[in-house]
Amino acid sequence: MKINDILIQPLLTEKTTNLVKQKKYSFLVAENANKDQIKKAIEEIYKVKVGEIRIILRKGKIKKVGRRGVPKKTANKKIAIVNLKEGKIDLFPQT
């Protein structure tokens, strides 16, 4: 698996922006990626040292869509919360 395919996007919510103060960053990752692959990808892309990684598996929900209320399933998500030893990730780059 390529490094660019492992990390999909950083998660930017109110809760995750508060975790940045504790050097914890959240990323949406590929469902078949493991902790070692995630650690290697973050260290190569952002040039930081990763300490601990926690994984959250969020199952998709069934929601009703359209006028008839046809049930559709949303996608499953895998979220990685990364605690850094050294460095900082700039999620809001200044232009």
N, C-alpha and C positions, 0 to 999 in steps of 0.2 A: 504494500500500500504506500502510495506517495505521501510525502509530508504535507503537501497542500490539500490532499483529500481528507486528512484526519481532522483538522480544525475547520469547522464550517464558518463560525462567526463568534465574536465575543457577545455575551449576554449583557445588555445594559438595561437594568431595571433599578428601581429605587433601592431594593435590598442589596443588589450586587454592587452598586456604587458605594454603599456604606461599608461593604466588606473590603473595599480597596484600601481603606485606612489601616486594616490589619494585614495588608499584603496578600489578600486572597482575591483571585480573579476567576470569573466564571466564563466558560466557553461551551458552545454547542458543538458536539463532536460527532463523528461518524459512529453508527451503531455497532459496527464490528471492530472498533479500535479498542485496544487494551491500554492499561496504565503506562506501560513502558513506551508504547508508540506515542501516546499523548505527551509524555515527559520529553521524549526526544524531539518531537515537533515543536513544542513551546520553547525549548532551549535553543534550537537552531533558528527559529523565526525571530524570536524577541531578544536573543542573546542574554538570557538570565539563568540563574540556578534555581531549579525547582526542588522544593523540600518534600511536600506531601500532596497527593492527589486523592480527591474523593469523587466518587461517581454516583450520579442519580439517574435512575431509569424512570422516565415518565411515560406511562402508557397513554395512547391516544383515546380520545373520548368519542362517543357516538352523539352527533348533533343533528338536528332536523334542519333541512335546507330547502328553501323555495316555498312557494305558495302551498304546495301539497304536503309539505313536511316530510320529505323523503329523507330517511336516515342515512347519514354518511359518517365515516370514521375519519377522525383527524390522525395525523401521522404520530408515530412514537418518537420520543426524543431522548437523547442521551446527553446529560450535562456533566461537565467536569469542573469541579471547584479546585483550583490550584493554589497552594500556599508556597510563596517564594522564600528562598533562603537569602539570595542576593539579587540586587537589581530592582528595576521598576519597569512596568509595562505602561506605555503611554497610550491609553485608549482614546484620548481626545487630543489628537495632534493639532498644533497651532500652525496656521498657514500664514 
